[in-house]
Amino acid sequence: MDLLLYQALFGFFGGFVRAFFGILKYIKTKKGRKRIDWIYLIITLVGSAFMGAFSSLLISGDYKISLVAGYLGMDIVEDLIKIIFKKEHLYRT
């Protein structure tokens, strides 16, 4: 398999870990919306995969960097979009 695809998979996994803990927190606290927004989850997982692949282009291609980029990358992108567009939520149906 291509190195870039591996890095995207590691980025996806990093985003999946972030989403998993977010869902656990949601289940435990039951705050906010009454349901899990599956479209938002898919968008963030695909974005995390992209961030993992992109990080391998910028940095030596270490899988640990892709994991961290997938975990933190979409969080940073989401916060920047919220600031730029002055929105409380990145995605709202």
Secondary structure, DSSP 4 states (H G I P E B T S, - for coil): --HHHHHHHHHHHHHHHHHHHHHHHHHHH--SSSS--HHHHHHHHHHHHHHHHHHHHHS---HHHHHHHHHHHHHHHHHHHHHHHT-S-S---
